[in-house]
């Protein structure tokens, strides 16, 4: 079964990086072309995508040996699963009954300028009422739903590298 993934690990890590880059590009498209302002949880997911992508990029550039592949695959899986946790919270908030949705908070610009860093991070990870708004769906899933699927796929891709050995060329 694992013979299907027996490509050079560098290629898999590069594909993971390209996937993260494309996800960030789609987020930028929604923000700047479609004029959908990201909520605090959206921004937190973008940060998680960026960090996951950087792990994959460093792994692809480094082209590690078997031990390095294991380290990078664990790091990639951890960052992807952190992003999946944020996406899960976002999907949960979007599916709350209207009376249970948290109150909308101040804008992120105001929060960054006037709140301590820990309070800002807490706001970004907890979400606000802004996070409950569904602005776009495809096949019945909102953007955070698709992002959750992408994070789970990236985490799986990363973990599968545990069984992928670098090919030895003659």
C-alpha positions in Angstrom: 0.0 0.0 0.0 2.8 2.4 0.9 4.4 1.8 -2.5 2.2 4.5 -3.9 4.0 7.2 -1.8 7.5 6.0 -2.5 8.6 9.1 -4.3 11.5 11.1 -3.2 10.5 12.8 0.1 11.8 16.1 -1.2 9.0 16.0 -3.9 6.3 15.3 -1.3 7.5 18.1 1.0 7.6 20.4 -2.0 4.0 19.4 -2.9 3.0 20.2 0.7 4.6 23.6 0.4 2.9 24.3 -2.9 -0.4 23.3 -1.4 0.1 25.8 1.5 1.1 28.5 -1.0 -2.0 27.9 -3.0 -4.2 28.0 0.1 -2.7 31.4 1.1 -3.2 32.6 -2.5 -6.9 31.6 -2.4 -7.2 33.4 1.0 -5.6 36.5 -0.6 -8.0 36.3 -3.5 -11.0 36.2 -1.2 -9.7 39.1 0.8 -8.5 41.4 -1.9 -10.6 40.5 -5.0 -13.8 39.3 -3.4 -13.4 41.8 -0.6 -14.2 39.3 2.2 -12.5 40.6 5.4 -10.9 37.8 7.4 -12.0 37.2 11.0 -9.6 36.5 13.8 -9.9 32.7 13.3 -9.3 33.1 9.6 -6.1 35.0 10.3 -5.1 32.3 12.8 -5.6 29.6 10.2 -3.6 31.6 7.6 -0.7 31.8 10.2 -1.0 28.0 10.7 -0.9 27.4 6.9 2.1 29.7 6.6 4.0 27.8 9.4 3.1 24.4 7.9 4.2 25.6 4.5 7.5 26.8 5.9 8.2 23.5 7.5 7.5 21.8 4.2 9.7 24.3 2.3 12.7 23.9 4.7 12.3 20.1 4.5 12.3 20.3 0.7 15.3 22.5 0.6 17.2 20.5 3.2 16.5 17.2 1.5 17.0 15.3 4.7 18.2 11.7 5.4 15.8 9.1 7.0 16.1 10.6 10.5 15.5 14.2 9.2 12.5 13.0 7.2 11.0 11.7 10.5 11.7 15.0 12.3 10.2 17.1 9.5 7.2 14.8 9.1 6.4 15.1 12.8 6.8 18.9 12.7 4.7 19.2 9.6 2.0 17.0 11.2 2.0 19.0 14.4 1.6 22.3 12.7 -1.1 20.9 10.4 -3.0 19.5 13.3 -2.8 22.8 15.2 -4.3 24.5 12.1 -6.9 21.7 12.0 -7.8 22.5 15.6 -8.3 26.2 14.8 -10.4 25.2 11.7 -12.5 22.9 13.9 -13.2 25.7 16.3 -14.2 28.0 13.4 -16.6 25.4 12.0 -18.0 24.8 15.4 -18.7 28.6 15.9 -20.3 28.8 12.5 -22.7 26.0 13.4 -23.7 27.4 16.8 -27.3 28.4 17.3 -27.7 32.2 16.9 -28.2 32.9 20.6 -25.0 31.1 21.5 -22.7 32.9 19.1 -20.0 35.0 20.9 -20.3 38.8 20.7 -18.5 40.6 18.0 -15.3 42.2 19.2 -13.4 45.2 18.2 -11.5 45.1 14.9 -8.1 43.5 14.9 -6.3 46.8 14.1 -7.7 48.2 17.3 -6.8 45.1 19.3 -3.2 45.0 18.0 -2.7 48.6 18.9 -4.5 48.7 22.3 -4.3 45.2 23.9 -1.4 43.2 25.3 -0.1 40.5 23.0 -1.5 37.6 25.1 -5.0 39.1 25.0 -4.7 39.6 21.2 -3.6 35.9 20.7 -6.5 34.7 23.0 -9.0 36.7 20.9 -7.5 35.4 17.6 -7.8 31.8 18.8 -11.2 32.0 20.5 -12.9 33.9 17.7 -15.7 36.4 17.9 -19.2 36.8 16.4 -17.5 37.9 13.2 -16.3 34.3 12.9 -19.8 32.9 12.8 -20.7 34.6 9.5 -20.5 32.2 6.5 -19.6 34.3 3.4 -18.9 31.5 0.9 -19.7 27.8 0.5 -18.8 25.1 -2.0 -20.5 21.6 -1.9 -22.1 22.6 1.4 -18.8 23.4 3.2 -17.7 26.9 4.2 -14.1 28.1 3.9 -13.1 26.9 7.4 -14.6 23.5 6.5 -12.4 23.2 3.4 -9.4 24.5 5.3 -10.0 21.8 7.9 -10.0 19.1 5.2 -6.8 20.7 3.7 -5.1 20.6 7.1 -6.0 17.0 7.7 -4.7 16.2 4.2 -1.4 18.0 4.9 -1.0 16.3 8.2 -1.6 12.9 6.6 0.8 13.7 3.8 3.4 14.7 6.4 2.9 11.6 8.6 3.0 9.3 5.5 6.6 10.4 5.1 7.5 8.3 8.2 7.4 5.3 5.9 9.0 7.0 2.9 12.7 6.3 2.5 14.9 8.4 0.3 15.6 6.5 -2.9 19.2 5.6 -3.5 20.5 6.4 -7.0 23.4 4.5 -8.6 
